[in-house]
Amino acid sequence: MSKNILSVTIKLFDTTLPLPEYKTSGAAAMDLYARETTLIPARGVAYVPLNIAMQLPPDHFALIAARSSLHKKGLMMANSIGVGDYDYRGDGDEYKAALYNFSDNDVQVERGERIVQLIVLSRQPIQWQVVDQFSAADRGGFGSTGSV
Protein backbone atom coordinates (compact mmCIF):
# COMPACT_ATOMS: atom_id res chain seq x y z
CA MET A 1 0.00 0.00 0.00
CA SER A 2 1.62 3.27 -1.11
CA LYS A 3 1.01 6.60 0.55
CA ASN A 4 0.19 9.75 -1.36
CA ILE A 5 2.42 12.41 0.19
CA LEU A 6 1.83 16.07 -0.60
CA SER A 7 4.94 18.22 -1.01
CA VAL A 8 4.67 21.63 0.68
CA THR A 9 7.33 24.36 0.66
CA ILE A 10 7.90 25.76 4.16
CA LYS A 11 9.99 28.53 5.70
CA LEU A 12 10.99 28.52 9.37
CA PHE A 13 11.54 31.97 10.90
CA ASP A 14 13.55 30.44 13.77
CA THR A 15 15.46 27.37 12.58
CA THR A 16 16.24 26.29 16.16
CA LEU A 17 12.58 25.29 16.61
CA PRO A 18 11.41 21.98 15.13
CA LEU A 19 9.52 21.54 11.89
CA PRO A 20 5.83 20.78 12.33
CA GLU A 21 5.41 17.03 12.49
CA TYR A 22 2.86 14.33 13.11
CA LYS A 23 3.36 13.09 16.69
CA THR A 24 1.88 9.64 15.96
CA SER A 25 1.43 7.60 12.79
CA GLY A 26 -2.35 8.06 12.99
CA ALA A 27 -2.40 11.79 13.75
CA ALA A 28 -4.53 13.94 11.45
CA ALA A 29 -2.72 17.19 12.26
CA MET A 30 0.76 18.51 12.98
CA ASP A 31 1.55 20.61 16.04
CA LEU A 32 2.81 24.16 15.55
CA TYR A 33 5.18 25.89 17.96
CA ALA A 34 5.12 29.39 19.43
CA ARG A 35 8.09 31.30 17.98
CA GLU A 36 8.27 33.71 20.89
CA THR A 37 7.02 33.98 24.45
CA THR A 38 3.73 35.87 24.37
CA LEU A 39 1.61 37.24 27.23
CA ILE A 40 -2.13 37.01 26.68
CA PRO A 41 -3.92 39.41 29.02
CA ALA A 42 -6.91 38.30 31.08
CA ARG A 43 -10.05 38.47 28.92
CA GLY A 44 -7.88 39.68 26.04
CA VAL A 45 -6.48 38.55 22.70
CA ALA A 46 -2.87 38.25 21.54
CA TYR A 47 -1.29 36.99 18.34
CA VAL A 48 1.26 34.22 18.74
CA PRO A 49 3.66 33.79 15.79
CA LEU A 50 3.84 30.14 14.72
CA ASN A 51 7.26 30.15 13.05
CA ILE A 52 6.11 29.05 9.60
CA ALA A 53 5.29 30.49 6.21
CA MET A 54 4.16 28.08 3.50
CA GLN A 55 3.73 27.91 -0.23
CA LEU A 56 0.90 25.44 -0.61
CA PRO A 57 0.24 23.56 -3.84
CA PRO A 58 -2.58 24.89 -6.05
CA ASP A 59 -6.10 24.14 -4.76
CA HIS A 60 -4.92 23.54 -1.17
CA PHE A 61 -5.39 25.51 2.05
CA ALA A 62 -4.23 25.32 5.65
CA LEU A 63 -6.56 24.80 8.58
CA ILE A 64 -5.28 25.92 12.00
CA ALA A 65 -7.14 24.52 15.01
CA ALA A 66 -6.57 24.57 18.76
CA ARG A 67 -4.76 21.65 20.32
CA SER A 68 -7.13 19.81 22.65
CA SER A 69 -5.08 20.88 25.69
CA LEU A 70 -5.15 24.62 24.91
CA HIS A 71 -8.23 25.20 27.10
CA LYS A 72 -6.33 23.91 30.15
CA LYS A 73 -4.29 27.14 29.99
CA GLY A 74 -7.47 29.24 29.90
CA LEU A 75 -7.03 29.88 26.18
CA MET A 76 -9.00 29.29 23.01
CA MET A 77 -8.59 30.44 19.44
CA ALA A 78 -10.31 33.81 19.11
CA ASN A 79 -11.56 32.99 15.61
CA SER A 80 -12.42 29.34 16.39
CA ILE A 81 -10.30 28.09 13.48
CA GLY A 82 -7.88 29.78 11.15
CA VAL A 83 -7.79 29.36 7.39
CA GLY A 84 -4.59 29.94 5.46
CA ASP A 85 -5.45 30.57 1.84
CA TYR A 86 -3.33 29.37 -1.07
CA ASP A 87 -2.30 32.94 -1.85
CA TYR A 88 -1.03 33.65 1.69
CA ARG A 89 2.44 32.62 0.57
CA GLY A 90 4.88 35.50 0.73
CA ASP A 91 8.29 35.46 2.38
CA GLY A 92 6.97 37.36 5.43
CA ASP A 93 3.52 35.72 5.62
CA GLU A 94 4.07 34.01 8.97
CA TYR A 95 1.11 32.11 10.32
CA LYS A 96 -0.15 33.34 13.69
CA ALA A 97 -2.67 32.08 16.22
CA ALA A 98 -5.13 34.64 17.57
CA LEU A 99 -5.60 33.39 21.14
CA TYR A 100 -8.31 34.57 23.52
CA ASN A 101 -7.70 34.30 27.26
CA PHE A 102 -11.06 33.49 28.86
CA SER A 103 -9.60 33.45 32.37
CA ASP A 104 -9.28 36.27 34.90
CA ASN A 105 -5.47 35.95 34.95
CA ASP A 106 -2.80 36.78 32.39
CA VAL A 107 -1.50 33.65 30.64
CA GLN A 108 1.94 33.27 29.13
CA VAL A 109 2.62 31.06 26.12
CA GLU A 110 6.27 30.03 26.14
CA ARG A 111 8.58 30.01 23.12
CA GLY A 112 8.66 26.49 21.71
CA GLU A 113 5.32 25.50 23.26
CA ARG A 114 2.98 23.50 21.04
CA ILE A 115 -0.28 25.45 21.01
CA VAL A 116 -2.20 24.82 17.78
CA GLN A 117 -2.31 22.22 15.05
CA LEU A 118 -2.13 22.35 11.27
CA ILE A 119 -3.99 20.37 8.63
CA VAL A 120 -3.39 20.95 4.91
CA LEU A 121 -6.48 20.15 2.86
CA SER A 122 -7.45 20.18 -0.78
CA ARG A 123 -10.07 22.63 -1.95
CA GLN A 124 -12.76 21.86 -4.47
CA PRO A 125 -13.94 24.98 -6.31
CA ILE A 126 -17.70 25.16 -6.62
CA GLN A 127 -20.19 26.70 -9.02
CA TRP A 128 -23.58 27.75 -7.66
CA GLN A 129 -26.76 26.34 -9.19
CA VAL A 130 -29.54 28.72 -8.10
CA VAL A 131 -33.06 27.29 -7.79
CA ASP A 132 -36.36 28.68 -6.50
CA GLN A 133 -37.33 25.51 -4.63
CA PHE A 134 -35.82 22.19 -3.55
CA SER A 135 -37.45 18.82 -4.26
CA ALA A 136 -36.54 17.38 -0.82
CA ALA A 137 -39.00 17.69 2.08
CA ASP A 138 -38.22 20.11 4.94
CA ARG A 139 -36.90 18.56 8.16
CA GLY A 140 -38.59 21.14 10.37
CA GLY A 141 -35.89 23.77 10.76
CA PHE A 142 -32.96 24.34 13.08
CA GLY A 143 -33.04 22.04 16.14
CA SER A 144 -35.77 19.85 14.65
CA THR A 145 -34.24 16.49 15.62
CA GLY A 146 -35.38 16.87 19.23
CA SER A 147 -33.77 17.54 22.57
CA VAL A 148 -30.87 15.72 24.15
Secondary structure, DSSP 8 states (H G I E B T S, - for coil): --------EEEESSTTS---B-SSTT-SSEEEE-SS-EEE-TT-EEEEE-SEEEE--TTEEEEEEE-TTGGGGTEEETTSSEEE-TT--STT---EEEEEE-SSS-EEE-TT-EEEEEEEEE---------S--SS----STTTT---
